Amino acid sequence: MRGVLMLLAGLYAIIWPGEALTVLVLAGGILLVIDGALGLWSLTFGGGKSGNYWFDVVSNALSLILGILILISPFLATIFTVTFLSTLVGIAALVVGIMQIWVIVRERESYARIWPVVLSGISYILLGLVFLFSPLLSASIGVIFGGVLLVFFAFGLFGWAWRLYQRSKAA
């Protein structure tokens, strides 16, 4: 069932990237609100604290604010366009990338290897720059690329389901 849903979603994204982008933006807004709210809740009531408290507060607050802006954008379509939202995503990615690099370099003694986190920060910065300089194109290409990945994953799930079916017949 997951494979069929992935295949349909992937084909939808490939054939109608604009409409799929709208659905993805709304789903992404929901996920950002949930992630930001749960992150802030866990910092407040969760008991466990990381060594990067303010980094966690800022990233969760940005996630929450960005999610709310995305969710209200259908009602304010003339004000909040995909370009504006892509610019916000680009700025958020830049901030997160810079903060990741700054924190890991500052606390490099605590880590065996810092290069994976530095590469992650650099990739966030590059993603942010792409979204800032080419927002509509990057969003459409991202949707189509995501659709292609969904189709590949769907066929992978079909193969896995077929192998499980064959094993159950042999047993």
Secondary structure, DSSP 8 states (H G I E B T S, - for coil): -HHHHHHHHHHHHHH-HHHHHHHHHHHHHHHHHHHHHHHHHHHHHS----S-HHHHHHHHHHHHHHHHHHHHTTTTTTTS-HHHHHHHHHHHHHHHHHHHHHHHHHTGGG-S--HHHHHHHHHHHHHHHHHHHSHHHHHHHHHHHHHHHHHHHHHHHHHHHHHHHHHHHH-
